[in-house]
Amino acid sequence: MRSLLSSVSLVAFTLMTAATSAAPVEVGVRPQFLISQIKNPELKARLEACIDKPMERKQFSIAHRGAPLQFPEHTVQSYTAAYRMGVGIQECDVAFTKDKKLVCRHAQNDLHTTTNILATDLAKKCTKPFAPAAGDKPASAECRTSDITLAEFKTLVGKMDAANNKATTVDAYMKGTANWRTDLYAAAGGTLMTHAEYIQMVKKQGLKFTPELKTPVVPMPYEGWTQEQYAQAMIDEYKAAGVPAKDVFAQSFNLADILYWIKAEPEFGKQAVFLDERDETQEKTFNHMDAATFKPSMKELKAMGVNYIAPSMPLLVTVEGGKIVPSVYAKEAKAAGLKIITWSLERSGPLQKGGGYYYKSINSVVNNDGVIYELLDVLARDVGIEGMFSDWPATVTYYANCMGLK
């Protein structure tokens, strides 16, 4: 384990150093691959015209956990790849450790699927130890950042987010990467990061920040630490690093966090991003095709001081006459003066047989990977989004360059 950690640390240092130089933007072959499948001839021709043009960095292109289509999420390696792909904004999902230190993890309880913790002595500290599959019962485990200290967290290495629920051993459980992702760039392990380290890396890259305060799975207050203190702790690390509020887009699914920042940290609150999942959490009272069921309404959110709203992609679009068009939700948000960001492109795998959750409102017209650009085009031009989160940011960077977006 020590040799692996040493090699990972050396690679991380090299990558962080490289990422601070004036590196050219590299989008690779994927954009051209997607363009070749586009059915809309006008869009296809316009995007093809940019294939040999140099690319520039774009704020419209937002890295979703780095570049996790192929790199372990929230690691130095993943953020470095996203930087080279021309993103303008990097994301860190913020969770806390047992000793109340902030780290980059998509959930407080995902260490068993995103790191090697189950293969280490720290496995015994997990909330729920590994249990093998037996009969109809799937394999399971639950390891939280709050189960371990920051020092212990830093001994772990990142892996592709996955688990084999049919596994009967820890080794097999950890090897569940989807066949459309890859372990090619994860075999040596990824270097985990604290929130403060992420800030320093992104600051050196000259990019902007979008930290997401993750909803704790432990009851709050946690050992006397309130939700508001947790929300404040995240902002305090930007202030301590001398990062201006205009460069930070703080996010949360918890509207109370957004309202706290608006009141307690108004400069940061101006561009705090309300991640809207009400179609999932309030299905009986929130129908994105019926504006009367929006509680609170878009106008009410704006009156509260919310300026940015970020729903998942399917909330923003629907199908009319066989074409992808803006939804009632999108129209209401724009009419209220809300700026829209959305998530997450390149997260669904091949689209030959539909796109699943991220395409659920338009699945009737999803039958090839070219739809990725067709959807992005509607979101950018017709919905008017401010930015797009992507698991493979090069796709969005290419589009933003070709369409002249900022």
FENSUL-V247265 format. One record per residue. SS is DSSP state (H for helix, E for strand, C for the rest). Layout:
BEGIN
ss = {SS:SS}
END
This chain:
BEGIN
ss = {C:H:H:H:H:H:H:H:H:H:H:H:H:H:H:H:H:H:H:C:C:C:C:C:C:C:C:C:C:H:H:H:H:H:H:C:C:C:C:C:H:H:H:H:H:H:H:H:C:C:C:C:C:C:C:C:C:E:E:E:E:E:E:C:C:C:C:C:C:C:C:C:C:C:E:H:H:H:H:H:H:H:H:H:C:C:E:E:E:E:E:E:E:E:E:E:C:C:C:C:C:E:E:E:C:C:C:C:C:C:H:H:H:H:E:C:H:H:H:C:H:H:H:H:H:C:C:E:E:E:E:C:C:E:C:C:E:C:C:E:E:E:C:C:H:H:H:C:C:H:H:H:H:C:C:C:E:E:C:C:C:C:C:C:C:C:C:C:C:H:H:H:H:H:C:C:C:C:C:C:C:C:C:C:C:C:C:C:C:E:E:E:C:E:H:H:H:H:H:H:H:H:H:H:H:C:C:E:E:E:E:E:E:C:C:C:C:C:C:C:C:E:C:C:E:C:H:H:H:H:H:H:H:H:H:H:H:H:H:H:C:C:C:C:H:H:H:E:C:C:E:E:C:C:H:H:H:H:H:H:H:H:H:H:C:H:H:H:H:C:C:C:E:E:E:E:C:H:H:H:H:C:C:C:C:C:C:C:C:C:H:H:H:C:C:C:C:H:H:H:H:H:H:H:C:C:C:E:E:E:E:E:H:H:H:H:E:E:E:E:C:C:E:E:E:E:C:H:H:H:H:H:H:H:H:C:C:C:E:E:E:E:E:E:E:C:C:C:C:C:C:C:C:C:C:H:H:H:H:C:C:C:H:H:H:C:C:C:C:C:H:H:H:H:H:H:H:H:H:H:H:H:H:C:C:C:E:E:E:E:C:C:C:H:H:H:H:H:H:H:H:H:C:C:C:C}
END
